[in-house]
């Protein structure tokens, strides 16, 4: 009986999480614009999506901003972790506390403060300001992902490499970097996801004519969302789903080889 109840409970949770996504995917193939009636199967909205310049530009902006923001935040975050790891415990705890403040801070406060900072220094809002803002709020996520890996390191391996004649840079890339690589990858992926998902900070720091998917959806809500966005959401969900399956397959194969 317990197993049956657990199964029902799990099924309800999965249904609650994925039923809205499944509904959206089905509606993306509906020939009509209405959500209330099925008028026939069609790829009309997918064709319109790929031919819609506004949507393609928003998608391109979203992906490029997310990639470069995640890459820059990862580099800066790893360098910050190197400095934090060399500090005394008291100073490290203080700066880690400062690092957590942006994570706890409301997005609207961060967005408005960044916008005012740009305007104060006479910087016009554009693609670059959005990118800089995304780098700023992604760095704390990288530090939180990488710092635990630094704490797990055994310092004697790095020191042994130095004793054997390796330069600090060579010892870092050959000894330290492979050990912290899982944290770096996690930080990059988390930053990429947070950047793609962000709306509030992007809304306050973007200039005229600069749209990401989140701001595009917000602007279309006022006049009514077209089913082309259902098609776009379906494509994004399918792409993420395929990537996750491939990552799991690769991870399982690596574990089998190690075993």
N, C-alpha and C positions, 0 to 999 in steps of 0.2 A: 504493500500500500504506500509505503514511504517513497519507494522508487517511482511509482506512478505519479504521486503528487509532485515530486521533484521534476519529473519529465514534463508535466503540465505547466508547472511554474516556469521552467526554462523555455518551453514553447511560447508561452504568453509574452515573455520578455523579448524573444526573437521576433515575434509577430509585431509587437509594439515598436520595435526599432526599425524593422525592414518593410513593414506594410506601406508606410507613406512613400518610401523610395520605390517600391514595386508599383504603386499606383501612379506615381509620376512617370515611370518608365512606360507603362501601358498607355498613358495619355499622350506620350510623345509620338506614338504611332497612330493616334486618332486623326482622321482626315479633317474633321471639323475643329473650330476654335473652342467650342463649348466644352466644359468639363462635366456637364450634366448628362450628356448622351453620346453613345458610341455611333459614329456615322460611317465607319469603314476604316480598314487598315490602309496606311499610306506612309511613304517616306517623305512626304511633302515638307515637313518641318525640318528634317535633316538637310534636305537640299537648300531650303531657305536659310538655314543656319550657316552652312558653309559659304553661301553666296552673300551673306550679310557682312558688310565691311566693318560696321560698328562692333559686332560681336567678335569678329576675328581680331580686331585691334585690341579690344578689351582682354581677350584671352591671351594674346601675345604680351601685352603689358603685365598681366597677372603672372605669367610664367617667367618672364625675364626678370621682373622685379624680385620675385620670390627666389630665383636661382642666385642672382648676384647678391641679394641681401643675405641669403643663407651662407654663401661662400665667404663674403667679407666678414660676417659675424663669426663664422667658424674660425677664421684666421685670427681675428682680434680676441676672441674668447679663449683660444688655446694659448696665445701669448699672455693673456691675463692670468690664466691658470698656472703658467710657468712662474710668473711673479708671485702669485699667491702661495704657491707651494714652497717657495724659498723664504717666506715670512715666518715669524714666530706665531705660535698658536693663537695668542691674544689678538695680534694684529690681523691675522687671517680671519678670525671669527668676526671681527669688526667689519672688514670689507665684504665678507660674505653676507652679512646682515644688510649692508648697503645695496648689494646686488639683488637681494630679495625684494627691496622696496618697489622697483618698477613692475615686478610680477604681481604684487598685491594692489598696486595703484590702479584706479579706474582708467579704462582706455580713453574716455572722453577728456580726462584731465591731462593725460599724456599727449593726446592729439592737439588740444587747444594750446598747451604750453609750447609744443614744437612749432605750431603755426605762428604763435606770437614771437617766438625766437627768430624764425626766418624773417618775418616782417620787420622786426626790430633792427636786424642787420641789413635790411634792404634787399633781401633775397626774394625774388619773385617765385611764387609757387609753380612748380612744374614737375616733370618726371623725376628730376634729380632730387627734389625735396622729398618726394614719396620714397625713393630708394634709400635716402639717408635716414628717414624716419623708421623704415622697416629694419635697417641695420641696427639702429639704436635699440629697438625693443626686442630684437632677436638675440643680442649678445648675452643677456642674463640666462636665457635658456641653454645656450652653448656652455656657459660656465657651469651651470648646474649639472649638465650631462657629462662634462669632461673631468671636473674636479674630483669626483669619487674615484676615477681611474688613476689619477695622480696619487691619491691617498693609498691606493692598493699597491703602488710600485715599491719595489725593493731597491733602495738607493745603492746597495753594494754592487749591483750589476752595472749601473752607470759609472760608479767610481772605479770598478774593475776595468771597464773599457778605457777610462782615462789613464789608469796605471799601465795599460798595455800600449799606450802611445796614441790613442785616438784623440782627435780634437773634440772639444765640447759639442760643436755642431754635428760632427760625424757620429759621435756617441749618441746624441739625441735622436737623430734620424734612424740609426740602426738598432738602438736598444730601447729607448723610451717610446718613440712614435708607434712601433708595432703593438705595444702593450696598451696604449691609450686610444688606438684606432677605433675600437668599438664605441667608445664614448664620443669620439669626433663624428663618426657616422650618425650616431643617434642625435647629436646636437644639430648636425646639418639637416637631417630629415625633419626634426621637430621645428627648426627655424623655417624651413621651406613650407611646412604645413601651416604654421601660424601666420606666415606672410600671405599665403594664398587665401586664408580664411578671414584676414583682417578687413574690417570695414570702417570703423570709427576713425582710427588714426589716418587711414588713407583718405577719408572724406575731408578731413580738416587740412591735410597737407598737399592735396593734389591741386593742380592748376586747371584752368579752363581747357576743355578738350581732352583731358587725361582721364581715362576710365579704366577701372579694373572690373572683373566680373561682379564683385560685390556692389560697387557703386553703380554699375549698369543696371543690375537687378533693382536696386533702390530707386533709381530714376524711372524705371519702367513700371514700378508698382503704382505710381501716381496716375498713369494713363491706362494701366491694365497690362498684365504680363502676357506676352504672346507665347504660344506653345514652342517657339524656337528655343526658348530657355529651358523647356522640359527636355528637348532633344540634347541641348548642351550639357545639362546636368546628367543625363543618361550616359553620354559619352565619357564624361569625367569619372562617373562612378564605375563604369566598365573598365576604364583604363587603370584606375587604382586597384580594382579587384584582380585584374590580370597580373599587375605588378606584384601584388601580395602573394598570389599563387606561385609565381616564378621565384620570388625570394624564399618562400617556404620550401620549394622543391630543391633549390640550390643549397639551402641550409641543411636539409635532410641528407642530401648526397654527401656533403662535407662531413657530417656526423658519422655516416656509414663508412666513409673512407678512414676516418680516425679510429673507428671501432675495429 
